[in-house]
């Protein structure tokens, strides 16, 4: 994230700077639903992301204060990811995006059962 708030022309630009990565919104979505996920669990849920890309996106989200990484020094090593307070504050935006996407899918005749369950739960 840019260190100088004056570098942004509007609040939307700041938001996009933080969550605008290729897989960042989906990472936040999965963490918001699961609470805590290990890297392998995230990778299974996001098969379209390469391990390198997922690592990069997680590091950027961590640097921007959206995701917490907990490293356990054990054999084998274990790393868990969860939302920070800032990440949790983004959950209403994720829910609004989900509702909007569901409406669009319904309009074009492609309902998403997974999304419907998430909205209901």
One Martini backbone bead per residue (centre of mass of N, CA, C, O) as a GRO file, in nm:
protein
  121
    1UNK     BB    1   0.099   0.034   0.019
    2UNK     BB    2   0.079   0.344   0.021
    3UNK     BB    3   0.226   0.576   0.246
    4UNK     BB    4   0.064   0.816   0.097
    5UNK     BB    5  -0.250   0.944   0.093
    6UNK     BB    6  -0.191   1.171  -0.131
    7UNK     BB    7  -0.158   0.957  -0.374
    8UNK     BB    8  -0.459   0.964  -0.372
    9UNK     BB    9  -0.763   1.057  -0.545
   10UNK     BB   10  -0.932   0.819  -0.402
   11UNK     BB   11  -1.075   0.567  -0.217
   12UNK     BB   12  -1.087   0.359  -0.447
   13UNK     BB   13  -0.785   0.349  -0.501
   14UNK     BB   14  -0.707   0.228  -0.228
   15UNK     BB   15  -0.872  -0.030  -0.254
   16UNK     BB   16  -0.742  -0.137  -0.518
   17UNK     BB   17  -0.453  -0.147  -0.409
   18UNK     BB   18  -0.523  -0.379  -0.202
   19UNK     BB   19  -0.758  -0.576  -0.378
   20UNK     BB   20  -0.651  -0.578  -0.703
   21UNK     BB   21  -0.567  -0.850  -0.732
   22UNK     BB   22  -0.617  -1.143  -0.890
   23UNK     BB   23  -0.680  -1.309  -0.580
   24UNK     BB   24  -0.758  -1.139  -0.324
   25UNK     BB   25  -1.066  -1.161  -0.291
   26UNK     BB   26  -1.070  -1.473  -0.266
   27UNK     BB   27  -0.898  -1.495  -0.020
   28UNK     BB   28  -1.080  -1.327   0.164
   29UNK     BB   29  -1.331  -1.502   0.130
   30UNK     BB   30  -1.219  -1.769   0.244
   31UNK     BB   31  -1.132  -1.650   0.519
   32UNK     BB   32  -1.417  -1.547   0.604
   33UNK     BB   33  -1.540  -1.846   0.611
   34UNK     BB   34  -1.303  -2.014   0.776
   35UNK     BB   35  -1.078  -1.811   0.925
   36UNK     BB   36  -0.862  -2.063   0.894
   37UNK     BB   37  -0.573  -2.121   0.673
   38UNK     BB   38  -0.384  -2.309   0.495
   39UNK     BB   39  -0.210  -2.308   0.216
   40UNK     BB   40  -0.323  -2.578   0.096
   41UNK     BB   41  -0.621  -2.500   0.131
   42UNK     BB   42  -0.616  -2.254  -0.049
   43UNK     BB   43  -0.513  -2.397  -0.304
   44UNK     BB   44  -0.758  -2.589  -0.337
   45UNK     BB   45  -0.972  -2.347  -0.360
   46UNK     BB   46  -0.739  -2.213  -0.578
   47UNK     BB   47  -0.650  -2.365  -0.860
   48UNK     BB   48  -0.592  -2.103  -1.048
   49UNK     BB   49  -0.354  -2.067  -0.853
   50UNK     BB   50  -0.044  -2.041  -0.814
   51UNK     BB   51   0.180  -2.069  -0.571
   52UNK     BB   52   0.329  -1.807  -0.640
   53UNK     BB   53   0.079  -1.620  -0.656
   54UNK     BB   54  -0.036  -1.678  -0.377
   55UNK     BB   55   0.208  -1.582  -0.218
   56UNK     BB   56   0.212  -1.292  -0.325
   57UNK     BB   57  -0.077  -1.211  -0.237
   58UNK     BB   58  -0.036  -1.271   0.066
   59UNK     BB   59   0.197  -1.072   0.112
   60UNK     BB   60   0.039  -0.818   0.031
   61UNK     BB   61  -0.189  -0.849   0.240
   62UNK     BB   62   0.000  -0.840   0.481
   63UNK     BB   63   0.132  -0.558   0.421
   64UNK     BB   64  -0.179  -0.427   0.428
   65UNK     BB   65  -0.334  -0.562   0.686
   66UNK     BB   66  -0.541  -0.818   0.605
   67UNK     BB   67  -0.327  -1.046   0.682
   68UNK     BB   68  -0.242  -1.324   0.883
   69UNK     BB   69   0.070  -1.481   0.971
   70UNK     BB   70   0.130  -1.814   1.099
   71UNK     BB   71   0.427  -1.956   1.227
   72UNK     BB   72   0.523  -2.296   1.273
   73UNK     BB   73   0.791  -2.450   1.447
   74UNK     BB   74   0.791  -2.745   1.277
   75UNK     BB   75   0.748  -3.096   1.193
   76UNK     BB   76   0.624  -2.975   0.972
   77UNK     BB   77   0.571  -2.685   0.863
   78UNK     BB   78   0.336  -2.421   0.966
   79UNK     BB   79   0.081  -2.222   0.793
   80UNK     BB   80  -0.137  -1.953   0.885
   81UNK     BB   81  -0.445  -1.790   0.783
   82UNK     BB   82  -0.589  -1.462   0.849
   83UNK     BB   83  -0.781  -1.213   0.952
   84UNK     BB   84  -0.780  -0.904   1.022
   85UNK     BB   85  -0.938  -0.632   1.119
   86UNK     BB   86  -0.928  -0.510   0.837
   87UNK     BB   87  -1.034  -0.761   0.690
   88UNK     BB   88  -1.307  -0.776   0.842
   89UNK     BB   89  -1.402  -0.487   0.739
   90UNK     BB   90  -1.442  -0.617   0.432
   91UNK     BB   91  -1.683  -0.821   0.440
   92UNK     BB   92  -1.925  -0.642   0.348
   93UNK     BB   93  -1.811  -0.613   0.063
   94UNK     BB   94  -1.812  -0.910  -0.011
   95UNK     BB   95  -2.118  -0.950   0.029
   96UNK     BB   96  -2.200  -0.743  -0.186
   97UNK     BB   97  -2.057  -0.885  -0.421
   98UNK     BB   98  -2.215  -1.148  -0.399
   99UNK     BB   99  -2.498  -1.032  -0.443
  100UNK     BB  100  -2.442  -0.904  -0.716
  101UNK     BB  101  -2.346  -1.163  -0.862
  102UNK     BB  102  -2.608  -1.320  -0.822
  103UNK     BB  103  -2.789  -1.127  -0.981
  104UNK     BB  104  -2.640  -1.158  -1.249
  105UNK     BB  105  -2.673  -1.465  -1.276
  106UNK     BB  106  -2.982  -1.462  -1.269
  107UNK     BB  107  -3.022  -1.285  -1.526
  108UNK     BB  108  -2.853  -1.510  -1.711
  109UNK     BB  109  -2.925  -1.809  -1.590
  110UNK     BB  110  -2.678  -1.859  -1.350
  111UNK     BB  111  -2.698  -2.019  -1.089
  112UNK     BB  112  -2.542  -2.028  -0.753
  113UNK     BB  113  -2.541  -2.242  -0.499
  114UNK     BB  114  -2.299  -2.150  -0.332
  115UNK     BB  115  -2.388  -1.852  -0.305
  116UNK     BB  116  -2.665  -1.900  -0.176
  117UNK     BB  117  -2.554  -2.033   0.082
  118UNK     BB  118  -2.383  -1.796   0.180
  119UNK     BB  119  -2.613  -1.587   0.207
  120UNK     BB  120  -2.787  -1.761   0.409
  121UNK     BB  121  -2.535  -1.803   0.625
   0.00000   0.00000   0.00000
